[in-house]
Amino acid sequence: MQPGLDTVSDQDFDTKVRHSPVPVVLDFYADWCGPCRQADELLQALRAEFAGKVSFVRVNVDDSENTTESFGVHAIPTFIFIENGQERGRQVGLLAEAEFRNALRKYFSP
């Protein structure tokens, strides 16, 4: 698991995600997933850039099966964009930086 990014479990999902005061990007990943590890650097950079505006939270699919199942995640990485407790959109697969920025604008624009 990558240091620095918050990880959410089935037990604390509502507190950290559904009741978050800022939009949340959920990163569904697994430690054994190569593309998930490739996304780490980008997520760290975006987390620093959007500090206080967007929360980046990881969900380990092996450890949080209920959350993974409730979102219907079948491939990783999957990024789900949540605002006010509601899913605004999702992207499946590794994204380039420009694609990720476009998704942030698309799903979280006022």
Biopython code that builds the backbone (N, CA, C, O; Angstrom):
import numpy as np
from Bio.PDB.StructureBuilder import StructureBuilder

atoms = [
    (1, "MET", "N", (0.838, -1.192, 0.000)),
    (1, "MET", "CA", (0.000, 0.000, 0.000)),
    (1, "MET", "C", (0.875, 1.245, 0.000)),
    (1, "MET", "O", (1.947, 1.266, 0.606)),
    (2, "GLN", "N", (0.430, 2.231, -0.653)),
    (2, "GLN", "CA", (1.178, 3.463, -0.777)),
    (2, "GLN", "C", (1.050, 4.323, 0.475)),
    (2, "GLN", "O", (-0.065, 4.561, 0.938)),
    (3, "PRO", "N", (2.165, 4.795, 1.033)),
    (3, "PRO", "CA", (2.063, 5.694, 2.176)),
    (3, "PRO", "C", (1.529, 7.056, 1.735)),
    (3, "PRO", "O", (1.766, 7.499, 0.612)),
    (4, "GLY", "N", (0.815, 7.699, 2.630)),
    (4, "GLY", "CA", (0.353, 9.044, 2.349)),
    (4, "GLY", "C", (-1.088, 9.138, 1.907)),
    (4, "GLY", "O", (-1.764, 10.114, 2.232)),
    (5, "LEU", "N", (-1.578, 8.157, 1.177)),
    (5, "LEU", "CA", (-2.979, 8.186, 0.767)),
    (5, "LEU", "C", (-3.813, 7.477, 1.815)),
    (5, "LEU", "O", (-3.428, 6.419, 2.312)),
    (6, "ASP", "N", (-4.956, 8.058, 2.151)),
    (6, "ASP", "CA", (-5.857, 7.430, 3.113)),
    (6, "ASP", "C", (-6.452, 6.171, 2.507)),
    (6, "ASP", "O", (-6.762, 6.123, 1.316)),
    (7, "THR", "N", (-6.603, 5.168, 3.330)),
    (7, "THR", "CA", (-7.270, 3.943, 2.920)),
    (7, "THR", "C", (-8.551, 3.832, 3.712)),
    (7, "THR", "O", (-8.574, 4.091, 4.915)),
    (8, "VAL", "N", (-9.609, 3.449, 3.041)),
    (8, "VAL", "CA", (-10.899, 3.293, 3.688)),
    (8, "VAL", "C", (-11.258, 1.814, 3.687)),
    (8, "VAL", "O", (-10.914, 1.079, 2.762)),
    (9, "SER", "N", (-11.948, 1.393, 4.725)),
    (9, "SER", "CA", (-12.382, 0.002, 4.838)),
    (9, "SER", "C", (-13.907, -0.037, 4.844)),
    (9, "SER", "O", (-14.571, 1.000, 4.849)),
    (10, "ASP", "N", (-14.439, -1.239, 4.843)),
    (10, "ASP", "CA", (-15.893, -1.379, 4.934)),
    (10, "ASP", "C", (-16.423, -0.680, 6.184)),
    (10, "ASP", "O", (-17.513, -0.107, 6.164)),
    (11, "GLN", "N", (-15.651, -0.727, 7.273)),
    (11, "GLN", "CA", (-16.102, -0.190, 8.555)),
    (11, "GLN", "C", (-16.143, 1.336, 8.608)),
    (11, "GLN", "O", (-17.029, 1.897, 9.253)),
    (12, "ASP", "N", (-15.215, 2.019, 7.951)),
    (12, "ASP", "CA", (-15.183, 3.486, 8.068)),
    (12, "ASP", "C", (-15.557, 4.202, 6.765)),
    (12, "ASP", "O", (-15.310, 5.400, 6.620)),
    (13, "PHE", "N", (-16.148, 3.471, 5.825)),
    (13, "PHE", "CA", (-16.493, 4.053, 4.537)),
    (13, "PHE", "C", (-17.447, 5.242, 4.666)),
    (13, "PHE", "O", (-17.199, 6.300, 4.087)),
    (14, "ASP", "N", (-18.526, 5.078, 5.415)),
    (14, "ASP", "CA", (-19.497, 6.174, 5.538)),
    (14, "ASP", "C", (-18.871, 7.433, 6.107)),
    (14, "ASP", "O", (-19.122, 8.531, 5.609)),
    (15, "THR", "N", (-18.064, 7.288, 7.138)),
    (15, "THR", "CA", (-17.440, 8.443, 7.776)),
    (15, "THR", "C", (-16.479, 9.162, 6.840)),
    (15, "THR", "O", (-16.515, 10.387, 6.733)),
    (16, "LYS", "N", (-15.620, 8.406, 6.164)),
    (16, "LYS", "CA", (-14.577, 9.017, 5.339)),
    (16, "LYS", "C", (-15.038, 9.415, 3.942)),
    (16, "LYS", "O", (-14.432, 10.287, 3.320)),
    (17, "VAL", "N", (-16.104, 8.788, 3.438)),
    (17, "VAL", "CA", (-16.494, 9.041, 2.052)),
    (17, "VAL", "C", (-17.884, 9.663, 1.959)),
    (17, "VAL", "O", (-18.027, 10.777, 1.454)),
    (18, "ARG", "N", (-18.883, 8.979, 2.425)),
    (18, "ARG", "CA", (-20.260, 9.479, 2.262)),
    (18, "ARG", "C", (-20.487, 10.810, 2.974)),
    (18, "ARG", "O", (-21.277, 11.632, 2.510)),
    (19, "HIS", "N", (-19.802, 11.030, 4.093)),
    (19, "HIS", "CA", (-19.983, 12.256, 4.866)),
    (19, "HIS", "C", (-18.815, 13.229, 4.716)),
    (19, "HIS", "O", (-18.653, 14.133, 5.535)),
    (20, "SER", "N", (-18.015, 13.051, 3.689)),
    (20, "SER", "CA", (-16.869, 13.938, 3.462)),
    (20, "SER", "C", (-17.360, 15.330, 3.066)),
    (20, "SER", "O", (-18.285, 15.460, 2.265)),
    (21, "PRO", "N", (-16.739, 16.368, 3.629)),
    (21, "PRO", "CA", (-17.132, 17.737, 3.272)),
    (21, "PRO", "C", (-16.625, 18.161, 1.892)),
    (21, "PRO", "O", (-17.051, 19.189, 1.365)),
    (22, "VAL", "N", (-15.720, 17.378, 1.305)),
    (22, "VAL", "CA", (-15.180, 17.678, -0.023)),
    (22, "VAL", "C", (-15.427, 16.469, -0.935)),
    (22, "VAL", "O", (-15.643, 15.360, -0.447)),
    (23, "PRO", "N", (-15.397, 16.679, -2.243)),
    (23, "PRO", "CA", (-15.525, 15.552, -3.165)),
    (23, "PRO", "C", (-14.428, 14.518, -2.910)),
    (23, "PRO", "O", (-13.345, 14.848, -2.427)),
    (24, "VAL", "N", (-14.730, 13.264, -3.245)),
    (24, "VAL", "CA", (-13.805, 12.158, -2.980)),
    (24, "VAL", "C", (-13.571, 11.369, -4.262)),
    (24, "VAL", "O", (-14.508, 11.057, -4.997)),
    (25, "VAL", "N", (-12.301, 11.051, -4.516)),
    (25, "VAL", "CA", (-11.952, 10.108, -5.570)),
    (25, "VAL", "C", (-11.608, 8.797, -4.879)),
    (25, "VAL", "O", (-10.652, 8.725, -4.107)),
    (26, "LEU", "N", (-12.393, 7.758, -5.161)),
    (26, "LEU", "CA", (-12.119, 6.427, -4.630)),
    (26, "LEU", "C", (-11.244, 5.686, -5.625)),
    (26, "LEU", "O", (-11.579, 5.586, -6.805)),
    (27, "ASP", "N", (-10.141, 5.177, -5.151)),
    (27, "ASP", "CA", (-9.227, 4.391, -5.971)),
    (27, "ASP", "C", (-9.327, 2.941, -5.518)),
    (27, "ASP", "O", (-8.767, 2.575, -4.484)),
    (28, "PHE", "N", (-10.036, 2.115, -6.281)),
    (28, "PHE", "CA", (-10.125, 0.694, -5.960)),
    (28, "PHE", "C", (-8.879, 0.026, -6.519)),
    (28, "PHE", "O", (-8.604, 0.118, -7.715)),
    (29, "TYR", "N", (-8.122, -0.649, -5.653)),
    (29, "TYR", "CA", (-6.813, -1.185, -6.016)),
    (29, "TYR", "C", (-6.549, -2.486, -5.265)),
    (29, "TYR", "O", (-7.329, -2.900, -4.407)),
    (30, "ALA", "N", (-5.434, -3.116, -5.608)),
    (30, "ALA", "CA", (-4.898, -4.251, -4.856)),
    (30, "ALA", "C", (-3.383, -4.130, -4.880)),
    (30, "ALA", "O", (-2.805, -3.606, -5.832)),
    (31, "ASP", "N", (-2.751, -4.618, -3.825)),
    (31, "ASP", "CA", (-1.293, -4.537, -3.742)),
    (31, "ASP", "C", (-0.607, -5.285, -4.881)),
    (31, "ASP", "O", (0.489, -4.903, -5.290)),
    (32, "TRP", "N", (-1.223, -6.334, -5.396)),
    (32, "TRP", "CA", (-0.641, -7.163, -6.441)),
    (32, "TRP", "C", (-0.881, -6.622, -7.852)),
    (32, "TRP", "O", (-0.385, -7.197, -8.821)),
    (33, "CYS", "N", (-1.621, -5.543, -7.979)),
    (33, "CYS", "CA", (-2.015, -4.981, -9.280)),
    (33, "CYS", "C", (-0.966, -3.999, -9.805)),
    (33, "CYS", "O", (-0.759, -2.934, -9.223)),
    (34, "GLY", "N", (-0.309, -4.362, -10.905)),
    (34, "GLY", "CA", (0.720, -3.498, -11.494)),
    (34, "GLY", "C", (0.202, -2.134, -11.913)),
    (34, "GLY", "O", (0.793, -1.126, -11.525)),
    (35, "PRO", "N", (-0.887, -2.052, -12.696)),
    (35, "PRO", "CA", (-1.404, -0.739, -13.083)),
    (35, "PRO", "C", (-1.818, 0.115, -11.878)),
    (35, "PRO", "O", (-1.719, 1.341, -11.920)),
    (36, "CYS", "N", (-2.281, -0.535, -10.810)),
    (36, "CYS", "CA", (-2.638, 0.211, -9.599)),
    (36, "CYS", "C", (-1.392, 0.880, -9.006)),
    (36, "CYS", "O", (-1.444, 2.032, -8.575)),
    (37, "ARG", "N", (-0.295, 0.162, -8.990)),
    (37, "ARG", "CA", (0.962, 0.728, -8.475)),
    (37, "ARG", "C", (1.446, 1.861, -9.372)),
    (37, "ARG", "O", (2.027, 2.833, -8.890)),
    (38, "GLN", "N", (1.208, 1.737, -10.677)),
    (38, "GLN", "CA", (1.623, 2.789, -11.606)),
    (38, "GLN", "C", (0.859, 4.088, -11.357)),
    (38, "GLN", "O", (1.380, 5.169, -11.629)),
    (39, "ALA", "N", (-0.352, 3.998, -10.850)),
    (39, "ALA", "CA", (-1.173, 5.183, -10.586)),
    (39, "ALA", "C", (-0.711, 5.926, -9.325)),
    (39, "ALA", "O", (-1.103, 7.074, -9.118)),
    (40, "ASP", "N", (0.101, 5.304, -8.492)),
    (40, "ASP", "CA", (0.498, 5.880, -7.206)),
    (40, "ASP", "C", (1.098, 7.280, -7.315)),
    (40, "ASP", "O", (0.691, 8.185, -6.587)),
    (41, "GLU", "N", (2.056, 7.462, -8.211)),
    (41, "GLU", "CA", (2.737, 8.754, -8.316)),
    (41, "GLU", "C", (1.763, 9.862, -8.714)),
    (41, "GLU", "O", (1.787, 10.955, -8.148)),
    (42, "LEU", "N", (0.916, 9.570, -9.682)),
    (42, "LEU", "CA", (-0.072, 10.559, -10.116)),
    (42, "LEU", "C", (-1.033, 10.906, -8.982)),
    (42, "LEU", "O", (-1.328, 12.080, -8.756)),
    (43, "LEU", "N", (-1.521, 9.898, -8.272)),
    (43, "LEU", "CA", (-2.449, 10.155, -7.171)),
    (43, "LEU", "C", (-1.794, 10.987, -6.074)),
    (43, "LEU", "O", (-2.437, 11.858, -5.488)),
    (44, "GLN", "N", (-0.532, 10.727, -5.797)),
    (44, "GLN", "CA", (0.188, 11.521, -4.790)),
    (44, "GLN", "C", (0.283, 12.981, -5.233)),
    (44, "GLN", "O", (0.050, 13.891, -4.437)),
    (45, "ALA", "N", (0.622, 13.199, -6.494)),
    (45, "ALA", "CA", (0.752, 14.569, -6.999)),
    (45, "ALA", "C", (-0.595, 15.291, -6.977)),
    (45, "ALA", "O", (-0.675, 16.451, -6.571)),
    (46, "LEU", "N", (-1.634, 14.615, -7.406)),
    (46, "LEU", "CA", (-2.963, 15.233, -7.402)),
    (46, "LEU", "C", (-3.441, 15.501, -5.980)),
    (46, "LEU", "O", (-4.067, 16.526, -5.710)),
    (47, "ARG", "N", (-3.144, 14.581, -5.083)),
    (47, "ARG", "CA", (-3.531, 14.770, -3.676)),
    (47, "ARG", "C", (-2.900, 16.044, -3.123)),
    (47, "ARG", "O", (-3.567, 16.820, -2.439)),
    (48, "ALA", "N", (-1.625, 16.262, -3.415)),
    (48, "ALA", "CA", (-0.947, 17.467, -2.938)),
    (48, "ALA", "C", (-1.531, 18.719, -3.599)),
    (48, "ALA", "O", (-1.746, 19.734, -2.938)),
    (49, "GLU", "N", (-1.779, 18.638, -4.884)),
    (49, "GLU", "CA", (-2.293, 19.788, -5.625)),
    (49, "GLU", "C", (-3.710, 20.185, -5.195)),
    (49, "GLU", "O", (-4.029, 21.372, -5.122)),
    (50, "PHE", "N", (-4.552, 19.195, -4.912)),
    (50, "PHE", "CA", (-5.952, 19.457, -4.583)),
    (50, "PHE", "C", (-6.243, 19.357, -3.087)),
    (50, "PHE", "O", (-7.396, 19.188, -2.690)),
    (51, "ALA", "N", (-5.212, 19.460, -2.260)),
    (51, "ALA", "CA", (-5.384, 19.361, -0.806)),
    (51, "ALA", "C", (-6.459, 20.336, -0.335)),
    (51, "ALA", "O", (-6.431, 21.523, -0.660)),
    (52, "GLY", "N", (-7.413, 19.805, 0.445)),
    (52, "GLY", "CA", (-8.495, 20.624, 0.975)),
    (52, "GLY", "C", (-9.662, 20.804, 0.018)),
    (52, "GLY", "O", (-10.722, 21.286, 0.417)),
    (53, "LYS", "N", (-9.476, 20.417, -1.255)),
    (53, "LYS", "CA", (-10.529, 20.576, -2.258)),
    (53, "LYS", "C", (-11.106, 19.239, -2.700)),
    (53, "LYS", "O", (-12.302, 19.133, -2.971)),
    (54, "VAL", "N", (-10.255, 18.214, -2.776)),
    (54, "VAL", "CA", (-10.657, 16.869, -3.176)),
    (54, "VAL", "C", (-9.889, 15.894, -2.303)),
    (54, "VAL", "O", (-8.691, 16.063, -2.076)),
    (55, "SER", "N", (-10.570, 14.886, -1.822)),
    (55, "SER", "CA", (-9.937, 13.838, -1.031)),
    (55, "SER", "C", (-9.698, 12.622, -1.926)),
    (55, "SER", "O", (-10.588, 12.211, -2.671)),
    (56, "PHE", "N", (-8.504, 12.053, -1.850)),
    (56, "PHE", "CA", (-8.161, 10.844, -2.602)),
    (56, "PHE", "C", (-8.060, 9.707, -1.610)),
    (56, "PHE", "O", (-7.211, 9.725, -0.719)),
    (57, "VAL", "N", (-8.929, 8.711, -1.763)),
    (57, "VAL", "CA", (-9.044, 7.623, -0.802)),
    (57, "VAL", "C", (-8.928, 6.296, -1.535)),
    (57, "VAL", "O", (-9.522, 6.104, -2.596)),
    (58, "ARG", "N", (-8.163, 5.392, -0.962)),
    (58, "ARG", "CA", (-7.962, 4.078, -1.571)),
    (58, "ARG", "C", (-8.848, 3.034, -0.904)),
    (58, "ARG", "O", (-9.096, 3.086, 0.300)),
    (59, "VAL", "N", (-9.324, 2.077, -1.716)),
    (59, "VAL", "CA", (-10.102, 0.941, -1.227)),
    (59, "VAL", "C", (-9.397, -0.317, -1.721)),
    (59, "VAL", "O", (-9.341, -0.571, -2.924)),
    (60, "ASN", "N", (-8.863, -1.099, -0.799)),
    (60, "ASN", "CA", (-8.211, -2.349, -1.158)),
    (60, "ASN", "C", (-9.299, -3.386, -1.415)),
    (60, "ASN", "O", (-10.042, -3.745, -0.502)),
    (61, "VAL", "N", (-9.395, -3.869, -2.655)),
    (61, "VAL", "CA", (-10.479, -4.778, -3.019)),
    (61, "VAL", "C", (-10.390, -6.111, -2.280)),
    (61, "VAL", "O", (-11.400, -6.792, -2.105)),
    (62, "ASP", "N", (-9.196, -6.483, -1.849)),
    (62, "ASP", "CA", (-9.024, -7.740, -1.122)),
    (62, "ASP", "C", (-9.454, -7.626, 0.331)),
    (62, "ASP", "O", (-9.871, -8.611, 0.939)),
    (63, "ASP", "N", (-9.353, -6.423, 0.889)),
    (63, "ASP", "CA", (-9.673, -6.206, 2.302)),
    (63, "ASP", "C", (-11.075, -5.646, 2.524)),
    (63, "ASP", "O", (-11.618, -5.769, 3.621)),
    (64, "SER", "N", (-11.659, -5.043, 1.517)),
    (64, "SER", "CA", (-12.964, -4.370, 1.659)),
    (64, "SER", "C", (-13.936, -4.906, 0.608)),
    (64, "SER", "O", (-14.377, -4.184, -0.285)),
    (65, "GLU", "N", (-14.244, -6.153, 0.738)),
    (65, "GLU", "CA", (-15.083, -6.825, -0.258)),
    (65, "GLU", "C", (-16.500, -6.264, -0.312)),
    (65, "GLU", "O", (-17.088, -6.195, -1.391)),
    (66, "ASN", "N", (-17.063, -5.862, 0.828)),
    (66, "ASN", "CA", (-18.431, -5.327, 0.830)),
    (66, "ASN", "C", (-18.518, -4.019, 0.048)),
    (66, "ASN", "O", (-19.433, -3.826, -0.754)),
    (67, "THR", "N", (-17.563, -3.124, 0.286)),
    (67, "THR", "CA", (-17.551, -1.845, -0.432)),
    (67, "THR", "C", (-17.322, -2.082, -1.915)),
    (67, "THR", "O", (-17.992, -1.482, -2.756)),
    (68, "THR", "N", (-16.380, -2.953, -2.234)),
    (68, "THR", "CA", (-16.084, -3.268, -3.632)),
    (68, "THR", "C", (-17.319, -3.820, -4.327)),
    (68, "THR", "O", (-17.646, -3.409, -5.441)),
    (69, "GLU", "N", (-17.992, -4.736, -3.683)),
    (69, "GLU", "CA", (-19.197, -5.340, -4.262)),
    (69, "GLU", "C", (-20.325, -4.327, -4.394)),
    (69, "GLU", "O", (-21.038, -4.317, -5.397)),
    (70, "SER", "N", (-20.492, -3.466, -3.376)),
    (70, "SER", "CA", (-21.599, -2.502, -3.415)),
    (70, "SER", "C", (-21.450, -1.514, -4.570)),
    (70, "SER", "O", (-22.449, -0.984, -5.057)),
    (71, "PHE", "N", (-20.221, -1.261, -5.015)),
    (71, "PHE", "CA", (-19.993, -0.371, -6.146)),
    (71, "PHE", "C", (-19.895, -1.131, -7.468)),
    (71, "PHE", "O", (-19.737, -0.520, -8.524)),
    (72, "GLY", "N", (-19.989, -2.454, -7.413)),
    (72, "GLY", "CA", (-19.929, -3.246, -8.636)),
    (72, "GLY", "C", (-18.598, -3.167, -9.339)),
    (72, "GLY", "O", (-18.543, -3.189, -10.568)),
    (73, "VAL", "N", (-17.518, -3.074, -8.575)),
    (73, "VAL", "CA", (-16.184, -2.994, -9.164)),
    (73, "VAL", "C", (-15.731, -4.401, -9.549)),
    (73, "VAL", "O", (-15.673, -5.300, -8.710)),
    (74, "HIS", "N", (-15.409, -4.575, -10.842)),
    (74, "HIS", "CA", (-14.977, -5.874, -11.346)),
    (74, "HIS", "C", (-13.596, -5.821, -11.975)),
    (74, "HIS", "O", (-13.034, -6.864, -12.310)),
    (75, "ALA", "N", (-13.037, -4.632, -12.142)),
    (75, "ALA", "CA", (-11.710, -4.470, -12.717)),
    (75, "ALA", "C", (-10.987, -3.380, -11.943)),
    (75, "ALA", "O", (-11.606, -2.426, -11.471)),
    (76, "ILE", "N", (-9.681, -3.526, -11.815)),
    (76, "ILE", "CA", (-8.896, -2.506, -11.116)),
    (76, "ILE", "C", (-7.709, -2.103, -11.985)),
    (76, "ILE", "O", (-7.209, -2.904, -12.774)),
    (77, "PRO", "N", (-7.263, -0.864, -11.837)),
    (77, "PRO", "CA", (-7.847, 0.144, -10.964)),
    (77, "PRO", "C", (-9.178, 0.679, -11.508)),
    (77, "PRO", "O", (-9.387, 0.779, -12.717)),
    (78, "THR", "N", (-10.049, 1.009, -10.587)),
    (78, "THR", "CA", (-11.285, 1.722, -10.893)),
    (78, "THR", "C", (-11.308, 2.958, -10.011)),
    (78, "THR", "O", (-11.073, 2.879, -8.805)),
    (79, "PHE", "N", (-11.591, 4.090, -10.617)),
    (79, "PHE", "CA", (-11.677, 5.357, -9.897)),
    (79, "PHE", "C", (-13.130, 5.807, -9.926)),
    (79, "PHE", "O", (-13.722, 5.965, -10.994)),
    (80, "ILE", "N", (-13.699, 6.013, -8.737)),
    (80, "ILE", "CA", (-15.087, 6.462, -8.630)),
    (80, "ILE", "C", (-15.088, 7.841, -7.982)),
    (80, "ILE", "O", (-14.456, 8.065, -6.949)),
    (81, "PHE", "N", (-15.805, 8.746, -8.608)),
    (81, "PHE", "CA", (-15.853, 10.140, -8.187)),
    (81, "PHE", "C", (-17.147, 10.359, -7.410)),
    (81, "PHE", "O", (-18.242, 10.199, -7.950)),
    (82, "ILE", "N", (-17.009, 10.730, -6.132)),
    (82, "ILE", "CA", (-18.148, 10.871, -5.213)),
    (82, "ILE", "C", (-18.232, 12.322, -4.735)),
    (82, "ILE", "O", (-17.231, 12.918, -4.337)),
    (83, "GLU", "N", (-19.420, 12.866, -4.781)),
    (83, "GLU", "CA", (-19.646, 14.207, -4.243)),
    (83, "GLU", "C", (-20.969, 14.191, -3.496)),
    (83, "GLU", "O", (-21.970, 13.683, -4.001)),
    (84, "ASN", "N", (-20.970, 14.748, -2.294)),
    (84, "ASN", "CA", (-22.163, 14.757, -1.436)),
    (84, "ASN", "C", (-22.725, 13.351, -1.250)),
    (84, "ASN", "O", (-23.940, 13.155, -1.221)),
    (85, "GLY", "N", (-21.825, 12.376, -1.126)),
    (85, "GLY", "CA", (-22.227, 10.997, -0.878)),
    (85, "GLY", "C", (-22.751, 10.249, -2.082)),
    (85, "GLY", "O", (-23.137, 9.086, -1.965)),
    (86, "GLN", "N", (-22.772, 10.895, -3.248)),
    (86, "GLN", "CA", (-23.327, 10.283, -4.456)),
    (86, "GLN", "C", (-22.250, 10.088, -5.527)),
    (86, "GLN", "O", (-21.365, 10.928, -5.698)),
    (87, "GLU", "N", (-22.342, 8.968, -6.241)),
    (87, "GLU", "CA", (-21.416, 8.732, -7.340)),
    (87, "GLU", "C", (-21.735, 9.693, -8.480)),
    (87, "GLU", "O", (-22.879, 9.794, -8.921)),
    (88, "ARG", "N", (-20.702, 10.398, -8.950)),
    (88, "ARG", "CA", (-20.852, 11.329, -10.071)),
    (88, "ARG", "C", (-20.323, 10.721, -11.368)),
    (88, "ARG", "O", (-20.709, 11.136, -12.460)),
    (89, "GLY", "N", (-19.434, 9.733, -11.238)),
    (89, "GLY", "CA", (-18.878, 9.093, -12.425)),
    (89, "GLY", "C", (-17.787, 8.123, -12.034)),
    (89, "GLY", "O", (-17.381, 8.049, -10.874)),
    (90, "ARG", "N", (-17.316, 7.372, -13.033)),
    (90, "ARG", "CA", (-16.228, 6.421, -12.785)),
    (90, "ARG", "C", (-15.387, 6.250, -14.039)),
    (90, "ARG", "O", (-15.848, 6.447, -15.164)),
    (91, "GLN", "N", (-14.155, 5.881, -13.806)),
    (91, "GLN", "CA", (-13.202, 5.577, -14.862)),
    (91, "GLN", "C", (-12.555, 4.253, -14.508)),
    (91, "GLN", "O", (-12.131, 4.055, -13.369)),
    (92, "VAL", "N", (-12.475, 3.346, -15.465)),
    (92, "VAL", "CA", (-11.879, 2.043, -15.226)),
    (92, "VAL", "C", (-10.576, 1.961, -16.003)),
    (92, "VAL", "O", (-10.517, 2.306, -17.183)),
    (93, "GLY", "N", (-9.542, 1.503, -15.329)),
    (93, "GLY", "CA", (-8.236, 1.348, -15.952)),
    (93, "GLY", "C", (-7.319, 2.505, -15.623)),
    (93, "GLY", "O", (-7.743, 3.546, -15.123)),
    (94, "LEU", "N", (-6.061, 2.292, -15.917)),
    (94, "LEU", "CA", (-5.029, 3.296, -15.659)),
    (94, "LEU", "C", (-5.271, 4.518, -16.532)),
    (94, "LEU", "O", (-5.489, 4.392, -17.737)),
    (95, "LEU", "N", (-5.233, 5.686, -15.932)),
    (95, "LEU", "CA", (-5.459, 6.937, -16.656)),
    (95, "LEU", "C", (-4.175, 7.743, -16.738)),
    (95, "LEU", "O", (-3.387, 7.774, -15.793)),
    (96, "ALA", "N", (-3.971, 8.392, -17.872)),
    (96, "ALA", "CA", (-2.883, 9.352, -18.002)),
    (96, "ALA", "C", (-3.255, 10.596, -17.195)),
    (96, "ALA", "O", (-4.421, 10.799, -16.856)),
    (97, "GLU", "N", (-2.272, 11.413, -16.897)),
    (97, "GLU", "CA", (-2.528, 12.606, -16.085)),
    (97, "GLU", "C", (-3.593, 13.503, -16.710)),
    (97, "GLU", "O", (-4.491, 13.966, -16.007)),
    (98, "ALA", "N", (-3.512, 13.754, -18.004)),
    (98, "ALA", "CA", (-4.495, 14.621, -18.672)),
    (98, "ALA", "C", (-5.899, 14.030, -18.574)),
    (98, "ALA", "O", (-6.865, 14.763, -18.359)),
    (99, "GLU", "N", (-6.020, 12.717, -18.728)),
    (99, "GLU", "CA", (-7.327, 12.066, -18.617)),
    (99, "GLU", "C", (-7.884, 12.201, -17.208)),
    (99, "GLU", "O", (-9.080, 12.427, -17.026)),
    (100, "PHE", "N", (-7.013, 12.061, -16.210)),
    (100, "PHE", "CA", (-7.466, 12.169, -14.829)),
    (100, "PHE", "C", (-7.927, 13.594, -14.529)),
    (100, "PHE", "O", (-8.956, 13.795, -13.885)),
    (101, "ARG", "N", (-7.172, 14.570, -14.994)),
    (101, "ARG", "CA", (-7.563, 15.965, -14.784)),
    (101, "ARG", "C", (-8.896, 16.275, -15.478)),
    (101, "ARG", "O", (-9.734, 16.986, -14.924)),
    (102, "ASN", "N", (-9.085, 15.747, -16.673)),
    (102, "ASN", "CA", (-10.359, 15.934, -17.376)),
    (102, "ASN", "C", (-11.506, 15.322, -16.592)),
    (102, "ASN", "O", (-12.584, 15.910, -16.509)),
    (103, "ALA", "N", (-11.286, 14.143, -16.013)),
    (103, "ALA", "CA", (-12.321, 13.500, -15.215)),
    (103, "ALA", "C", (-12.645, 14.319, -13.968)),
    (103, "ALA", "O", (-13.812, 14.441, -13.598)),
    (104, "LEU", "N", (-11.637, 14.874, -13.323)),
    (104, "LEU", "CA", (-11.873, 15.727, -12.149)),
    (104, "LEU", "C", (-12.732, 16.933, -12.532)),
    (104, "LEU", "O", (-13.679, 17.272, -11.822)),
    (105, "ARG", "N", (-12.408, 17.569, -13.634)),
    (105, "ARG", "CA", (-13.202, 18.727, -14.083)),
    (105, "ARG", "C", (-14.624, 18.310, -14.457)),
    (105, "ARG", "O", (-15.590, 18.999, -14.129)),
    (106, "LYS", "N", (-14.738, 17.196, -15.136)),
    (106, "LYS", "CA", (-16.052, 16.728, -15.591)),
    (106, "LYS", "C", (-16.978, 16.390, -14.427)),
    (106, "LYS", "O", (-18.146, 16.781, -14.425)),
    (107, "TYR", "N", (-16.466, 15.676, -13.452)),
    (107, "TYR", "CA", (-17.324, 15.178, -12.378)),
    (107, "TYR", "C", (-17.455, 16.136, -11.199)),
    (107, "TYR", "O", (-18.428, 16.053, -10.450)),
    (108, "PHE", "N", (-16.510, 17.032, -11.020)),
    (108, "PHE", "CA", (-16.550, 17.909, -9.848)),
    (108, "PHE", "C", (-16.694, 19.381, -10.184)),
    (108, "PHE", "O", (-16.549, 20.216, -9.291)),
    (109, "SER", "N", (-16.970, 19.735, -11.419)),
    (109, "SER", "CA", (-17.163, 21.145, -11.764)),
    (109, "SER", "C", (-18.457, 21.644, -11.158)),
    (109, "SER", "O", (-19.459, 20.928, -11.151)),
    (110, "PRO", "N", (-18.446, 22.877, -10.643)),
    (110, "PRO", "CA", (-19.668, 23.430, -10.063)),
    (110, "PRO", "C", (-20.745, 23.655, -11.113)),
    (110, "PRO", "O", (-21.839, 24.117, -10.787)),
]
sb = StructureBuilder()
sb.init_structure("model")
sb.init_model(0)
sb.init_chain("A")
sb.init_seg("    ")
for serial, (resi, resn, name, xyz) in enumerate(atoms, 1):
    if name == "N":
        sb.init_residue(resn, " ", resi, " ")
    sb.init_atom(name, np.array(xyz, "f"), 0.0, 1.0, " ", f" {name:<3s}", serial, name[0])
structure = sb.get_structure()
